[in-house]
Amino acid sequence: MPHPNFNRRRFLQGLGASTALLSSGWSPHLLGNPSRKLGVALVGLGGYSTNQLAPALQLTQHCELRGIVTGSPEKIPVWQEKYGIKDANVYNYENMHTIADNPDIDVIYVVTPTSLHKKFSVIGANAGKHVWCEKPMAMDEAECQEIIDACRKNKVKLSIGYRMQHEPNTQTVMQFAKDKPYGAIERIEAMAAYSGGENRSPDNWRMRADMGGGAMYDMGVYPLNGSRYAAGEEPVTVSGRHEITHPEAFTEVDSTTHFTLEFPGGAVAECMTSFVKPGNKLEVTCAEGSYYLQPMSNYNGVQGATSDGKKLDKPIANQQAAQMDDDARAILQDMPVMVPGEEGLRDIRIVQAIFRSAREDGKRIEL
């Protein structure tokens, strides 16, 4: 017969193990079901959802594609057949709020044009779902703050889709900003740009100012965010100018924008973004050396090197899958997300200052 204290001892041992796990950030529901995956609903079924996010969700460990929200009924049967999405998990933009009643869906990932990010992020938060919002976060600071406030009010987590911050070679550059292995950071050069392609079509939302189009909103957040994490500081002044090369096509939005960021430690970042010329690089010059990533914002193949010959070429199977798994773990373990809403708001504040500077002949704007 077992000793009368045996069951009590086993109970206390188990309680101690559970307490240790809880103190490390593991949430109670995850302890009960360690294999649980979060259900994700993609809001907007454009090119990025179709070609990157949906395939990446098939590779994730901690989340899975369970729902869609679309304004294009013809896409529904295609997505249902390809991904096995139930009828009950299909929504349009008018009934999206009823997702609150669906326990299959834990997260909504907003992948619409920028002008709709605030609307659908707030609907998702009010429905009690965690919110993943593509970058750029929103049209202006006020919209960003509305998203943050809605998520905070409804006690759901908010992550912004800055996938580069989840990429291992980029994370090395971010660590260099903290450790400064090559001395004080003096100069940063960053660019994210491309020429041609379907995004130049007048029917594409990226060519419309009211929908958040233009080079600075669409691509400019890469060199902007990249400069910020490469410096490890927040800029104190910014200046910007637009380069006009295709006025007949770009009647509403910027085709090329150059901007300069000045940081309190003395570093200066010179940046460029464009729809009409190529560029994809992040280079950091320090007092005792330098390092770079080229390309710095591609979906794959991000790599670089340091001035003393170290390769920055850590492999990653899929950036989007890594990003979504990182964000899912933050939810499952009730830990801070890697890229919170405040990060998106900071970039939009600077974007607005860049446009203001460009309107005022490149005037330096204090942030």
N, C-alpha and C positions, 0 to 999 in steps of 0.2 A: 504494500500500500504506500502511495507517495507520502512523503513527509508533509505535515499540515501546512508548513511554510513554503512548500515548493511552488504551488500555483501563485502565491502572493509574490514570491521572488521573481518568477517569470514575468508576471504582470509589471512589476516595477522596472525590470530590465527592458521590456518592450516600451514602457512609458519613457524611459530615459533615451532610448534610440529615437523615438518619435520627437521628443523635445529637441534633441540635437538636430534633427532634420528641419524642424520648424525654425530653429534659430539660424539655420543656414539659408533660409529663404523659401523653403519648400512649403507650399500651401496645403491645408488639410485635404482638400478634394483631390489633389494630385497624389497624396500619400495613399488614399483609398483606391486610386485608379491610375497607376503610374504610366499606363500605356495610352491614356486618353489623348485624343487629338482635338484641336480646336477647329470648328467649322468656320470656313471663310466664305463670304459672299462678295464677289467682284461687282462693283458698281460702275458700269460703263464697260462695254465690250469692244472697244476700239483696238488699234494695233498693238498697244503695249499689253493689254490684258490677253489678247488672242495669241500673240507670238512669244511673249516672255512670261507673264505671271501665271497663266493657266498651266502651261507646260512645267514651270518651276514648282508649282504646287504638287505635282505628281512626284517630285523628288524630295519633298520636305519630310521631316521626321515628326514634327509636332503640330502640324496643321494640315488641312485638306480642303479642297474645293467642294463646297456643298451647295452653294447658291449663286444666283446671278440676278442683277438688277439691270434692266435694259429698256431703252425706248425704241428698240428695233425688233418687232415681233418675229421677223423672218429669221433672226439669229437664234431664237429659242430652240427649235427642234435640232439644229446643228449642234449646239452646245449640250443639249440633253443627251443626244445620241453619243457624242464623243466622250462626255465625262459622267454620264449616269446621274444627272441631276434630277431630283424628284420634282413633280409638278408643284408640290407644296412649297418648294424652295425657289420658285421662279417669281420675280417681282418686276413691276414697271415703276417708273418714277413717281407715279401718282399714288400707288398703294405701298410704297416702300416702308412707310411708317408702321405697317402691320407686321413687319419683321420682328417687332417686339414680342409677338406671341409665338415665335418659332424657336424652340430650344435647340434645334439643329445648328443654328447660326450663332456663333460667338463673336465674330469679327466682321465688320464691313470694311472693304478696301476700296476707297474712292479713287477712281482712275478716269474721271471725266475731264473735260477742259477746265482750266484753272478757275474760270468764272463761276463754276458750279461746285467747287470744292467745299466752300462754306455751307451751302445749302444742304448738301447730302451728308456732310460730316455731322452737322447739328442734328439732322433727322436720325442718323444712326446712333449718336450719343443719347438722344432723348428716347430712343427705343431700347436703351440699356445695353447696347453692343459696343465692344471696343472698336476704336477707330484707327485704321491705317490710312493715311492721306498722302497721295502722291505729291511730289514737289513740282513747282513751287507751291507753298502751302495754300495761298489764297491771293486775292487781288491787292489787298492792302493790310495795314496793321490792324485796323478795326475788325476786319473779317477773321484774321488770325486769332485775335483775342476772343472773338465770339466762339470759335471752335474750342479753344482752350477752356473757356468758361463752361461751355456745355458739357465737355468731358469731365471736368472737375465736379460740376453739379451732380452729374449722374454716376460719379464714382467709377468711370471706365478709363482705360488707358488710351493714350493718344501717341501714335508714332508717325513721323514724317518719313516718306520714302527716299531718304538719302542713302541709296544702296552702297555708294562708295565708302561710307563710314563702316560698312560691314566687310569690306574687301581687305584681305590680309596685307598686301603691300601698301595700301593706303594707310592702314593702321600702323605700319612701321613708320611712315612719315609723321603720323600724329604723335607717335611715341618720341621720335626725334625732336619734335617741338618741345616736349617736356624735358628730355634728358640733355639736349643740345650737345651731341657727341662731336660736332664740328664747330663748336663755338657759337657765338651770338649770331642769330639770323639777321641778315642784312637786306637781302633782296629776294623777292618771289616773282616768278613769271608764270602766269597761268592762262590757258586758253582752252575753250571748248567751242568748236565751230564746225560747220560743214557747208558744202555748196551743192546746190541743185536738189533734186529729189521731189517726191510728191508733196512734201510739206510746203513747197513754194506755190502750190496751186491756189488760186484765189478762192476756191471753195473750202480750203482747209482752215480750220479754226485758228491755226497758228498765224494766219495772216490777218486776223481780226482783233483789233484793240479791245473791243468790249468783251472778248472771251479769254483775254489773257495771253494773246499771241505776241509774237515778236521774238527776236534773238535773245534779248536780255532775260525775259521771263522763262523762255523755253530752255535755253542752253546756258545762259549767263550765271545761273545759280551754281553750276559746276566750278568755274574758276573762282566765283565769290566764296562759296563754302569751302573750296579747296584752299584758298588763301588764308581763310580764317583758321582752319585746322592745321595748316602748315606753319602758321605763325604761332599758334597756341595762345593768341590774344584776340581781343576785339578791336577793330579799327577805330581810330578817333576822328579821322577826317576821310572824306571821299571826294573825288571829282570824276566827271564823266563827259564823254562826247560821242555823238553819233557820226558815223562815216556814211555819207550818202553816195551810193554807187548805182542803185537801180530804182530811181524815183518812180518810174512808170509802173513797177510791180508793187513796190512797198509804199502804198498810199496811206496806210493806217499805222503800221508798226515799224520798229527799227530793224534794219537789215544787218547792221554791224555796230556794235557799241564797244568802245574802249573805256576802261575806268581804272583809277588808281586808288589804292587803299594805303593809308599811313597808320602804323601801329605804334602804341606807346613806347615799346622797346626800341624803336628806331627803324624797324624793318619797313620796307615799302614794297607793295605788290603792284605790278603792272599786269593788267588783265585785258583779254579780248574775247568777244563772243560774236558769232556771225552765222547768218543763213546763206551767205554768198561766197565765203572763202573758208578753206580748211584750217584746222588747228586742233591739237589735242595733246596738251603737255602741262606738267606741273614741275617747275624747277626751282630749287631753293639754294641760294648762295649764302654761305656763312663765313665767318671770320677765318675759319681754319679748314674749309673744304666745302663740298656741295653734294647735292643728290637730286635725282629727278625721277619722274614717272612719265613714260611716253609709250603708248597712250595712257592718259590718266582717267578717262571716263568711259571707255568702251565697256560693252557688256561682258567681254572676256579678253584675256591677253594683256591685262594691265601689268606693266613691268617697268623696271628701271635699274639704276645703279648708283653707287656713291663714288665720290672722287678718288677714294682709295681702293676701288675695285670690288667692293661688295655688290653682289647681285640682289636686286629686289625683285624676286621672281617666285614667291610662294604661290603654289597652285591653289585654285578654288574651282570646285566642280560647277557651281552655278551661283552667281551673285544674288539673284533674286531669291533663290531657295534659302541661301544663308541669311539674307535679310529677314525673310518671313519667319524662319526658325528662331532667329535671335529675338524677334518681337513676340513670337508665341511663347518662348521660354519666360520672357518678362511677365507675361500674363499668368502663365501656369504657376510660376514660382512667386508671384506677387513682388517682383523686383522692379527697380526703375528701368525704363526703356532706354535704349542707346541714343535715340534721336527724338527727343520730346518736342512738343509743339513750340516751346520757347525758342528752339533752334530755328525752326521755320520762320517764326516771327522776326527774329533778328535779321535774317537774310532779306525778308521783304522790306523791313525798315531801311536797309541799305540800298536795295533796288530802287525804292522811291527816292532816296537821296541822290542816287546816280541820275535818275531822270530829271530831278530838279536842277542838278548841276548842269546837265546837258542843255536844258532850256535857258540857263543863265550863263551861256558861253564858257562852260567849264569851270565855273566858280568852285572853290574848295568849300565843301559843306562840312561843318562840325557835327559829329554824331552824338 
